[in-house]
């Protein structure tokens, strides 16, 4: 593990990077949503690492701890010279307080690192509904927002996989 400083708009940003292996289908992740996203990334031929960077956001929570952000998937793709990060983040059953905290974290990351990274948030909630709930457009906290259908509890939803794969194919067409 190593710590390095990146200059972004003349402010040093602390980033903790972890040496992690390239993703494989066999690597267990934290959720079914992440597992499905991992499989789609691999099937689309996109080299990716899982949770290999942690960004210190220069913000503090209510008990004084520094807030960090660890993107789920860090790819080798770039769009307009920016490294593509994927954040599959189901929000349908989250409370409004948790959604606001997550959106605030994504926004703080975008403010610090917008020039370096292209953050794609993929979620199971309609972007219009989410924008209404948080009173902000999805562009406030992401470079792109992908609406992904819900994954059923005991089975993979073929529609969910198809939507993710279609989005990835479109992204590959736009990649540098």
C-alpha positions in Angstrom: 0.0 0.0 0.0 1.3 3.5 -0.8 0.3 7.1 -0.4 0.8 9.6 -3.2 -0.2 13.2 -3.9 -1.9 14.3 -7.0 -2.2 18.0 -8.0 -5.8 18.9 -9.0 -6.4 22.6 -9.5 -3.3 23.4 -7.3 -4.7 21.4 -4.3 -2.9 18.3 -3.3 -5.3 15.4 -3.1 -4.4 12.5 -0.9 -4.9 9.1 -2.6 -4.2 5.8 -1.0 -3.6 3.1 -3.6 -3.7 -0.6 -3.0 -2.0 -3.3 -5.1 -4.9 -5.5 -6.1 -5.1 -8.2 -8.8 -7.0 -7.7 -12.0 -10.6 -8.8 -11.7 -11.7 -12.3 -12.4 -15.1 -14.0 -12.5 -14.1 -16.0 -9.4 -13.4 -13.0 -7.2 -16.1 -12.6 -4.6 -17.3 -9.0 -4.1 -19.6 -7.4 -1.6 -23.0 -7.7 -3.3 -24.9 -9.4 -6.1 -25.1 -6.0 -7.9 -21.3 -5.7 -7.8 -20.8 -9.3 -8.9 -23.1 -8.8 -11.9 -21.3 -5.6 -12.8 -18.0 -7.3 -12.5 -19.1 -10.1 -14.8 -20.3 -7.6 -17.4 -17.1 -5.6 -17.3 -15.1 -8.8 -17.8 -17.4 -10.1 -20.6 -17.1 -6.7 -22.3 -13.3 -7.1 -22.2 -12.7 -4.0 -20.0 -9.6 -4.5 -17.7 -10.7 -3.4 -14.2 -9.5 -3.5 -10.6 -11.8 -3.6 -7.6 -11.6 -0.9 -4.8 -7.9 -0.2 -5.5 -8.0 3.6 -4.8 -9.2 5.6 -1.8 -9.6 9.3 -2.1 -9.4 11.7 0.9 -12.1 14.3 0.3 -11.0 17.1 2.6 -14.5 16.9 4.2 -15.3 15.7 7.7 -18.3 13.9 9.1 -20.2 14.9 12.2 -17.7 13.2 14.6 -14.7 14.8 12.9 -13.4 11.8 10.8 -12.1 12.6 7.4 -14.4 11.3 4.7 -13.0 9.0 2.0 -14.3 7.7 -1.2 -13.3 4.3 -2.7 -14.7 3.7 -6.2 -15.9 0.2 -6.8 -14.3 -0.4 -10.2 -11.3 1.4 -11.6 -10.9 0.7 -15.3 -8.2 1.1 -17.9 -10.6 3.1 -20.1 -10.5 6.8 -20.6 -13.2 9.1 -21.9 -11.9 12.6 -23.0 -8.6 11.8 -21.3 -10.3 10.9 -17.9 -10.0 7.5 -16.3 -13.4 5.8 -16.1 -14.6 4.7 -12.7 -17.7 2.6 -12.1 -19.9 2.9 -9.1 -22.8 0.4 -9.2 -24.9 1.7 -6.4 -28.4 0.4 -5.8 -30.5 3.1 -4.1 -34.1 1.9 -4.5 -34.4 0.7 -0.9 -32.1 3.2 0.8 -33.4 5.8 3.2 -33.3 9.4 2.0 -30.6 10.2 4.6 -28.3 7.6 3.2 -28.9 8.7 -0.4 -28.0 12.2 0.6 -24.8 11.1 2.3 -23.8 9.0 -0.7 -24.6 11.8 -3.2 -22.6 14.3 -1.0 -19.6 12.0 -1.1 -19.8 11.5 -4.9 -20.2 15.3 -5.3 -17.2 16.0 -3.1 -15.2 13.5 -5.2 -16.3 15.1 -8.5 -15.4 18.6 -7.2 -11.8 17.5 -6.3 -11.2 15.1 -9.2 -13.4 16.0 -12.1 -10.5 16.8 -14.3 -8.9 13.4 -13.8 -11.8 10.9 -13.6 -15.1 10.1 -15.4 -17.4 8.7 -12.7 -20.2 6.5 -13.8 -22.9 5.9 -11.2 -25.2 2.9 -12.0 -28.3 2.6 -9.9 -31.7 1.0 -9.8 -33.6 4.2 -9.3 -35.0 6.4 -12.1 -32.8 9.5 -12.6 -35.9 11.8 -12.6 -37.1 10.3 -9.3 -33.7 10.5 -7.8 -33.3 14.1 -8.9 -36.6 14.9 -7.3 -35.6 13.1 -4.1 -32.3 14.9 -3.7 -33.4 18.2 -5.3 -30.4 18.1 -7.7 -29.7 16.7 -11.2 -27.6 13.5 -11.4 -24.9 15.6 -13.1 -24.3 17.1 -9.6 -22.6 13.9 -8.4 -21.6 11.9 -11.6 -20.1 12.3 -15.0 -22.8 9.7 -16.2 -25.7 8.1 -14.6 -26.9 4.7 -15.8 -30.3 3.5 -14.8 -30.1 -0.3 -14.2 -33.1 -2.5 -13.5 -33.4 -4.2 -10.1 -31.8 -7.5 -9.6 -34.3 -10.1 -8.1 -33.4 -11.7 -4.8 -32.8 -15.2 -6.0 -32.1 -15.0 -9.6 -30.2 -13.0 -12.2 -32.4 -10.7 -14.2 -31.4 -11.0 -17.9 -32.8 -7.5 -18.6 -30.4 -6.1 -16.0 -27.4 -7.8 -17.6 -28.5 -6.6 -21.1 -28.8 -3.0 -20.0 -25.4 -3.0 -18.4 -23.8 -4.7 -21.4 -25.5 -2.2 -23.8 -24.2 0.7 -21.7 -20.7 -0.8 -21.7 -20.7 -1.3 -25.5 -21.7 2.4 -25.9 -19.0 3.5 -23.5 -16.4 1.4 -25.5 -17.4 3.3 -28.7 -16.8 6.6 -27.0 -13.6 5.6 -25.2 -10.3 7.3 -26.2 
